[in-house]
Amino acid sequence: MPEQRVAEHLRRLPLFSRLPDSELAELADRVRTKSFKRGEMIFRKDDPGTHLYMVLEGGVKIALPGEFGQEALVAIMRPGEFFGELALFDRSPRSASATALEDTRAALLAGDDFLAYLESHPASFRVVLETLARTIRRLSDRVEDLIFLDVPSRVAKYLLDLVRSSGDGTGNELTLTQDELAAFIGASRVSVNRVLGDLERREIISIRRRRIAIKDADRLAKEVRF
């Protein structure tokens, strides 16, 4: 990808949005872009942490793999979001795995370049800290949901959260498999399928391959019972 187009993409990321053009061009020169096919592993848990990843197109799931092939879905990253920063701060291995949810293009910035950028632009630490804070809050909310909400409520709440946080222009249609939804809310695929089937029969959502469309967000919100 030409350097100018890389700079245009970086400008859309909150982390770099306030950089002068000259500094943005210099940073773009250090960034490389890489494309991933749907289902392709970007990195695995315990891999060395060498780069910061920034989603330009598509989507990436962050998950914790289980011993017997199962996984716990931690987050879904969409265009404009970045991931992989934790391992760069403490020089530790990756704490989770990252996989392309769909055909995805990402910008990669080497760890040393990222840390040097933060040191020379202290204001950018605020963006990083805000991102880390959102991650902690999201994980805290998930623990609360697992304790206090039943499966139908967790399904409805997570679908609504995804719609509200989506910034990729897809509206109320989500790229998400039923297996991925089950992994995120901590329920079996069978129980999640049952809930989704009921919601579809009542025309609250519609389901097609790898897509879940929210047809009536207000009615879906009423499915969350605290």
C-alpha positions in Angstrom: 0.0 0.0 0.0 1.4 3.4 -0.9 2.7 5.5 2.0 0.1 8.2 1.4 -2.7 5.8 1.7 -1.2 4.3 4.9 -1.0 7.8 6.3 -4.7 8.4 5.5 -5.6 5.2 7.3 -3.5 6.1 10.3 -5.1 9.6 10.5 -8.5 7.8 11.2 -7.0 6.1 14.3 -7.5 8.0 17.5 -4.0 7.1 18.5 -2.5 9.2 15.6 -5.4 11.5 14.6 -3.7 14.7 16.0 -0.2 14.2 14.5 1.1 16.9 12.1 1.3 15.7 8.5 5.1 15.5 8.5 5.2 13.3 11.5 2.3 11.1 10.2 4.2 10.6 7.0 7.3 9.6 8.9 5.3 7.2 11.0 3.6 5.7 7.9 7.1 5.0 6.5 7.7 2.7 9.5 4.3 0.9 9.2 3.7 -2.1 7.0 0.3 -3.5 6.1 -0.7 -7.1 5.9 -3.8 -8.9 4.8 -5.3 -11.9 6.5 -7.9 -14.3 5.2 -11.0 -15.2 7.2 -10.1 -17.6 9.9 -6.3 -17.0 9.6 -4.4 -16.8 12.8 -2.7 -13.5 13.3 -0.8 -14.5 16.4 -1.2 -17.2 19.1 -1.2 -17.0 22.9 2.4 -17.2 24.2 3.9 -16.0 20.9 6.5 -13.2 21.3 5.0 -9.8 21.3 6.8 -7.9 18.5 4.2 -5.5 16.9 1.2 -3.3 17.5 -1.7 -4.2 15.2 -4.2 -1.6 13.9 -7.3 -2.8 12.1 -7.8 -1.0 8.8 -10.5 -3.2 7.3 -12.4 -6.3 8.5 -12.5 -7.6 12.0 -10.3 -9.6 14.5 -11.3 -11.7 17.4 -9.2 -11.9 20.5 -9.6 -15.1 22.4 -8.2 -17.3 25.1 -7.7 -20.9 23.9 -8.8 -23.8 26.1 -6.9 -27.1 26.6 -9.4 -29.1 24.5 -9.9 -26.8 21.5 -12.6 -24.6 23.0 -12.0 -20.8 23.5 -13.2 -17.9 25.5 -13.9 -14.9 23.3 -12.4 -11.7 24.9 -13.1 -9.0 22.3 -13.8 -8.2 18.7 -11.7 -5.5 17.1 -13.1 -3.4 14.3 -11.6 -0.8 11.9 -10.0 2.1 13.9 -9.1 -0.1 16.9 -5.7 -1.5 17.8 -4.5 -4.5 19.8 -1.4 -6.3 20.9 -0.1 -3.4 23.0 0.1 -5.3 26.3 3.0 -7.6 25.3 4.9 -4.5 24.1 4.7 -2.8 27.5 6.0 -5.6 29.6 8.0 -7.6 27.0 6.0 -10.7 27.8 4.5 -13.3 25.5 1.0 -12.7 24.0 -1.7 -13.1 26.6 -4.4 -14.2 24.0 -4.7 -15.3 20.4 -5.9 -13.1 17.5 -7.7 -14.4 14.5 -9.3 -12.7 11.5 -13.1 -12.9 11.7 -13.3 -12.0 8.0 -10.9 -10.9 5.2 -8.9 -8.3 7.1 -6.2 -5.8 6.5 -4.1 -4.5 9.4 -1.3 -2.0 9.9 1.7 -3.3 11.9 4.0 -1.1 13.8 7.1 -2.6 15.4 7.2 -2.6 19.2 10.3 -0.4 19.5 8.8 2.1 17.1 5.5 2.2 19.0 7.2 2.8 22.3 9.5 5.5 20.8 6.4 7.2 19.4 4.7 7.2 22.8 7.8 8.6 24.5 7.9 11.5 22.0 4.2 12.1 22.1 3.1 11.8 25.8 -0.5 12.9 25.0 -1.0 9.6 23.1 -0.6 7.8 26.4 -4.1 9.0 27.2 -5.6 7.1 24.2 -3.7 4.0 25.2 -4.8 4.3 28.9 -8.4 4.9 27.8 -8.3 1.7 25.6 -6.9 -0.3 28.5 -9.5 1.1 30.9 -12.3 0.1 28.4 -10.8 -3.4 28.3 -10.8 -3.7 32.1 -14.4 -2.4 32.2 -15.5 -4.8 29.5 -14.0 -7.7 31.3 -15.6 -6.6 34.6 -19.0 -6.3 32.9 -18.6 -9.8 31.5 -17.9 -11.3 35.0 -21.0 -9.5 36.3 -23.1 -10.8 33.4 -21.9 -14.4 33.9 -22.9 -14.2 37.6 -26.2 -12.3 37.4 -27.7 -12.9 33.9 -29.2 -16.0 32.4 -28.3 -17.2 28.9 -31.1 -15.4 27.0 -30.2 -12.2 28.7 -26.5 -12.6 28.0 -27.2 -13.3 24.3 -29.5 -10.2 24.0 -27.1 -7.9 25.9 -24.0 -8.9 23.9 -25.8 -8.5 20.6 -26.9 -5.0 21.6 -23.4 -4.1 22.9 -21.9 -5.2 19.5 -24.4 -3.1 17.6 -23.7 0.0 19.7 -20.0 -0.3 19.5 -19.9 -1.1 15.8 -18.1 1.7 13.9 -17.7 -0.1 10.5 -20.9 1.1 8.8 -22.6 -2.3 8.9 -25.6 -0.9 10.8 -27.5 -3.6 12.7 -25.9 -6.5 10.9 -23.2 -8.3 12.8 -20.5 -10.6 11.4 -20.6 -13.3 14.0 -21.0 -17.1 14.1 -23.1 -18.8 16.7 -20.0 -20.6 18.0 -18.3 -17.2 18.5 -21.3 -15.8 20.3 -21.4 -18.9 22.6 -17.7 -18.6 23.3 -18.1 -14.9 24.3 -21.0 -15.3 26.7 -19.8 -18.5 28.3 -22.6 -20.8 27.2 -23.0 -23.9 25.1 -23.7 -23.7 21.4 -26.9 -25.7 21.9 -28.3 -23.2 24.4 -27.3 -20.2 22.3 -28.8 -21.7 19.2 -32.1 -22.2 21.1 -32.2 -18.6 22.2 -31.3 -17.3 18.7 -34.0 -19.5 17.1 -36.6 -18.1 19.5 -35.5 -14.5 18.8 -35.7 -15.2 15.0 -39.1 -16.8 15.3 -40.4 -13.6 17.0 -38.8 -11.5 14.3 -36.5 -9.7 16.7 -33.4 -10.8 14.8 -32.7 -12.6 11.5 -29.9 -15.1 10.9 -28.0 -16.1 7.8 -24.5 -17.6 7.3 -22.1 -15.8 9.6 -24.5 -12.9 9.9 -26.9 -11.9 12.7 -29.1 -8.9 11.9 -30.9 -7.0 14.6 -34.4 -6.2 13.3 -35.9 -4.7 16.5 -33.3 -3.3 19.0 -36.0 -2.1 21.4 -37.6 -5.5 21.8 -34.2 -7.1 22.0 -33.3 -4.8 24.9 -36.4 -6.0 26.8 -35.0 -9.5 26.7 -32.2 -8.5 29.1 -33.6 -9.4 32.5 -31.5 -8.3 35.5 
